[in-house]
Amino acid sequence: MGIGFRELLIILAIALLIFGAKKLRNIGSDLGAAVRGFKKSMNEGESEESGGKLAQDERPDADFNAGKRDRDSADSSKNA
């Protein structure tokens, strides 16, 4: 049930009548530039994401017990 060739041709003819050839060409080039920019940003986001995972793997894990030990030692010094 999609758009066939005949329907697409009718839509393009109506768009040509409404906008004119020059304006339709500008719309097409602007749309193409927008799609290229979107694809470029998606590729940059994927490369940053994969690079971020590598950088994250190199960092040491957090030592949550260190903070608890500091608080315990501070509590014991208050009690003394």
Buried (B, 14 or more C-beta within 10 A) or exposed (E): EEEEEEEEEEEEEEEEEEEEEEEBEEEEEEEEEEEEEEEEEEEEEEEEEEEEEEEEEEEEEEEEEEEEEEEEEEEEEEEE
